[in-house]
């Protein structure tokens, strides 16, 4: 799954797409004010970013109206959110990092990792959960000791 526009977006622009998608899910619409509050930026910054995203064909936006993702914008936003979820899952499940910290780290990492790496990471997590843990080759406590460097 190669999305060419995604590679041309800054991490900030990716954050805008992700935020718009989350706002649309939660509120059915995205507004400049809500985006600003979510991203903790000023409304003029949001307006400038929205103009760029509109020029790239990723959002539908007119001044004083709701913002929505285009088909391509939605595809990219879903990819970004999938990266975030996979990274969080990896950090929590494999590295045993607490959820809040894993969320924060995933947010930073999602912009640097490509789709192929995320796919491989998903396979690793699934294999770990479905083969190693389920088969009893290692239990949660044994894994925790291994990851935390405890010897016994």
C-alpha positions as CSV (number, residue, x, y, z in Angstrom):
1,X,0.0,0.0,0.0
2,X,2.0,3.0,-1.3
3,X,0.5,6.4,-0.8
4,X,2.6,8.9,-2.5
5,X,1.2,12.1,-1.1
6,X,1.9,10.8,2.5
7,X,5.7,11.0,2.0
8,X,5.4,14.7,1.0
9,X,3.6,15.7,4.1
10,X,5.3,17.1,7.2
11,X,4.7,15.5,10.5
12,X,2.5,18.5,11.4
13,X,0.4,18.0,8.3
14,X,0.0,14.3,9.2
15,X,-1.1,15.4,12.7
16,X,-3.8,17.6,11.1
17,X,-5.2,14.8,9.0
18,X,-5.2,12.5,12.0
19,X,-7.0,15.1,14.1
20,X,-9.6,15.9,11.5
21,X,-10.4,12.2,11.1
22,X,-10.7,11.8,14.9
23,X,-12.9,14.9,15.2
24,X,-15.1,13.6,12.3
25,X,-15.5,10.3,14.1
26,X,-16.3,11.9,17.5
27,X,-18.4,14.9,16.4
28,X,-19.4,14.1,12.8
29,X,-17.7,17.4,11.8
30,X,-14.3,19.1,12.2
31,X,-14.0,22.8,12.9
32,X,-11.0,25.1,13.0
33,X,-11.5,25.8,16.7
34,X,-11.7,22.1,17.6
35,X,-8.6,21.4,15.6
36,X,-6.7,24.2,17.3
37,X,-7.8,23.0,20.7
38,X,-6.8,19.4,19.9
39,X,-3.4,20.3,18.6
40,X,-2.8,23.1,21.1
41,X,-2.1,25.7,18.3
42,X,-3.6,29.0,17.4
43,X,-6.5,29.2,14.9
44,X,-4.4,31.2,12.3
45,X,-2.0,28.3,12.3
46,X,-4.8,25.9,11.6
47,X,-6.2,28.0,8.8
48,X,-2.7,28.1,7.1
49,X,-2.3,24.3,7.4
50,X,-5.8,23.7,6.1
51,X,-5.0,25.8,3.0
52,X,-2.0,23.6,2.3
53,X,-4.0,20.4,2.8
54,X,-6.7,21.7,0.6
55,X,-4.2,22.5,-2.2
56,X,-2.9,18.9,-1.9
57,X,-6.4,17.6,-2.4
58,X,-6.6,16.0,1.1
59,X,-9.4,18.0,2.6
60,X,-12.6,19.9,1.7
61,X,-12.4,23.3,3.3
62,X,-13.9,26.7,2.8
63,X,-13.6,29.6,5.2
64,X,-16.2,29.5,8.0
65,X,-17.3,25.9,7.1
66,X,-16.7,22.5,8.4
67,X,-13.6,20.6,7.3
68,X,-13.8,17.1,5.9
69,X,-11.3,14.6,4.5
70,X,-11.3,13.8,0.8
71,X,-11.0,10.1,-0.3
72,X,-7.2,10.4,-0.5
73,X,-7.0,12.4,2.8
74,X,-9.1,9.7,4.5
75,X,-6.8,7.0,3.1
76,X,-3.7,8.8,4.4
77,X,-5.3,9.5,7.8
78,X,-6.2,5.9,8.2
79,X,-2.6,4.9,7.4
80,X,-1.3,7.3,10.0
81,X,-3.8,6.1,12.7
82,X,-2.9,2.5,11.9
83,X,0.8,3.3,12.3
84,X,0.0,4.9,15.7
85,X,-2.1,2.0,16.9
86,X,0.5,-0.6,15.8
87,X,3.4,1.3,17.4
88,X,1.5,1.7,20.6
89,X,0.6,-2.0,20.5
90,X,4.2,-2.9,19.9
91,X,5.5,-0.7,22.7
92,X,3.0,-2.0,25.1
93,X,2.9,-5.7,24.2
94,X,6.5,-6.4,23.2
95,X,8.4,-3.8,25.1
96,X,6.0,-3.6,28.1
97,X,6.0,0.2,28.1
98,X,3.0,1.7,30.0
99,X,0.1,2.9,27.9
100,X,0.4,6.7,28.3
101,X,4.2,6.6,27.6
102,X,3.6,4.2,24.7
103,X,1.0,6.6,23.2
104,X,3.4,9.6,23.5
105,X,6.3,7.7,21.9
106,X,4.0,6.3,19.1
107,X,2.9,9.8,18.2
108,X,6.5,10.8,17.7
109,X,7.5,7.6,15.9
110,X,4.6,7.3,13.5
111,X,6.0,10.0,11.3
112,X,9.3,8.3,10.7
113,X,8.2,4.7,10.1
114,X,7.1,3.4,6.7
115,X,4.1,1.2,5.9
116,X,6.3,-1.9,5.3
117,X,7.9,-1.7,8.7
118,X,4.4,-1.3,10.3
119,X,3.2,-4.4,8.5
120,X,6.2,-6.4,9.7
121,X,5.7,-5.1,13.2
122,X,2.1,-6.2,13.1
123,X,3.2,-9.7,12.0
124,X,5.7,-9.8,14.9
125,X,3.1,-8.8,17.5
126,X,0.6,-11.3,16.1
127,X,3.2,-14.1,16.1
128,X,4.3,-13.2,19.6
129,X,0.7,-13.2,21.0
130,X,-0.6,-16.2,18.9
131,X,2.4,-18.5,18.9
132,X,4.8,-17.7,21.7
133,X,2.4,-16.7,24.4
134,X,-0.5,-18.9,23.5
135,X,1.7,-22.0,23.1
136,X,3.2,-21.5,26.5
137,X,6.7,-21.2,25.2
138,X,7.0,-18.1,27.4
139,X,4.5,-16.6,29.9
140,X,3.8,-13.0,30.7
141,X,6.0,-13.0,33.8
142,X,8.9,-14.7,32.0
143,X,8.7,-12.2,29.2
144,X,8.6,-9.3,31.6
145,X,11.8,-10.6,33.4
146,X,13.5,-11.0,30.0
147,X,12.5,-7.5,28.8
148,X,13.4,-5.8,32.0
149,X,16.8,-7.6,32.1
150,X,16.2,-9.6,35.2
151,X,18.2,-12.7,35.5
152,X,17.1,-15.7,37.5
